[in-house]
Amino acid sequence: MGEDPSRAADPSGPGDPSGPAAASRPGAPTPPEGFAQGPRNGPGQGDAPWQRADGPAGPAPVPDPDSLWVTGGVLLAGILMLCQGAVAALEGIAALADGDVYGDVGAYLYRISLTGWGWIHLLLGVCVAVTGAALLKGAGWARVAGILFASLALFAHFLFLPYAPLWSVIVIALDIFVIWALAAYRDSDPASATVPR
């Protein structure tokens, strides 16, 4: 009357040349790639992890040293360092003059006298301004020195927050940009990175 559906004939039976039995016969055609091959290799299977065809498969592209963002960022970083260094030196002079520019902050964990802050800002400002000028002239050493002095200025203004909160936050943001711009730049001629131009 009716046949049991579980006993239906295998579509890849003995007459089908592409069935599983055909794969074991010599001279039989091989199925297409990825078809009837069994489980795929992947993570945890002992082989290299499987990657999608549209995913990252090779090394990251090398940043273009002539990119407008990178070269413009370095130019802007040099200008910002020159201006910020001059302003920090003036900040230091104002603190050394014992004027009413900075008020008393009371109990503060990193409290330093205004004379101490004056000397810190004056010396750091001169170093930042000189490094910014050297960066604009194309000196190879100025990139590393610029990252160092921008980092020191960032920490100094973080500690100086109670004395000038708004200005310190602005300078910290500018220092982060300067560090990024100088770190992202890759000189197209590596030999010129050690020799001043």
Disulfide bonds with the S-S distance in Angstrom:
none
